[in-house]
Amino acid sequence: MEDDDDARELLRVTPAEIRAARQAWLDARDSDDDVPQSRVHMLFEYYRFLISVEARQIADGLHDAGGQTS
């Protein structure tokens, strides 16, 4: 499906983005300030989403390479 290919190209995630999202979540979770739990939850869900997108990128790369891992 052509639309799926276009959508995948729009959702490219870098390791730096994942690290930044993880750090933002951990900072909010471990903060001495009164960070609302809804904010901590939202940051965690965003981090989890980025990991899922990265996993899809890896799977698509393997699929495009014909299943070759090296």
Buried (B, 14 or more C-beta within 10 A) or exposed (E): EEEEEEEEEEEEBEEEBBEEBBEBBBEBBEEEEEBEEEBBEEBBEBBEEBBEBBEEBEEEEEEEEEEEEE
